[in-house]
């Protein structure tokens, strides 16, 4: 079966609005996102850093 | 006193070495064997590859760090492992050939009580004719390759400044490659540089990959929540490609590269040619050229290593079909089943199978992204191996060992473009666990709370912070061990 042309799928993907693009570069918004992403990453890292908690013989 | 020998000084090996000295240092000897004189923080090679950083920004000499910490360093290439010793010694040893200028080519045998294999990959450019710096494409796998890539990129930018259109191909150079995330990141860095140079409208950028869908990243794609909905990394990545005007060729195995032309085959068996003026294609990986011998001198490489050249550990290598894959197939202790005093960590361990669904074209060509196991997972594995050795030294062969399965640890990937604090953007992603566990997380295989993606300047700051933080840690500066892997 022939594969779908990925560029047709890309052309249908949601395009960010001007407001979204501006928010991605806004220093105040990004500072809060910086804190939020770091907290999420710390939580995820803590979940994965438990090498001696689960043990096998 | 025990002697711990660590092969390799990349993320896994260097992490293992520093923790080994910290945990086992008193009364035990720590030896690192690496053919390279410098440590390279590889994630930042992407910025070297576009000229935003120099090789000096992402490397530092290993010898002074090891001297400061009291770790013995041999700049040498490991060639053979003799886990049973030989007729003259009952101790396991590694045969090495020195690569530093003063002893270049000199061969030596280095005994060990415990061995940590963290050799990383062999960059297998030879798998695809014409691939790599000795062929017709560039790479960002090493700081030297990345420096050359930046020069080539500047050359095509100079051509574009004369008003001439240029085709740019970025991606992976074989159907079994890994590190699609790095190729994705480089694509957006190049796009950023072209915008900064004012020539974006003269560039046709195509991302060519073995991923069946955009956003697969060799981990089967991600599902995360965004604005109250569950969305996929496919849709999210496609949106980014649309926004930046980048085209894609998916499910591709690159067959060969001729000057200015990538020849590829797709999963559906069709073949095509992608023309380019600049191409950065990552190579497939295989295990380094390391052989193993038993006490009598007979080669036992096939017992110690998988056909890919990576070392076998406590994984399920039965070769079961995709439908039967389980999270529990993945190794937990990274201990070699045949020789329990040998561990293999980072890229050096043989994964039981891919994470993404493997596919085959009607012509029989395997197109299957290999599982990524770099960065944070590599560091955790390196630390785990040392913790296990510590337990074995203290409590003997019946010691209880810790576990760090990739089905029980997360990973973060920040694909960042730009380099200043005000100019730049990044796609930040985390996933937990790396290997989907459909028993623990029945719907998506991963924790939706701990798996997310976000685009913005904040991710760029995070990547910059990680760059400086991990180089600080690797230099073993004050409090280095407080920084998590």
Interface residues (C-beta under 8 A of the other chain):
Chain A: X1 X2 X3 X6 X7 X9 X10 X11 X12 X13 X14 X15 X16 X21 X23 X24 X25 X27 X29 X30 X31 X33 X34 X37 X38 X40 X41 X43 X44 X45 X47 X48 X49 X50 X51 X52 X53 X54 X55 X56 X57
Chain B: X214 X235 X238 X239 X241 X242 X243 X246 X247 X248 X249 X250 X251 X266 X267 X268 X270 X332 X333 X376 X380 X383 X384 X387 X398 X400 X401 X402 X403 X404 X408 X409 X410 X411 X412 X422 X425 X428 X430 X432 X433 X450 X452 X454 X455 X456 X457 X458 X459 X461 X462 X484 X485
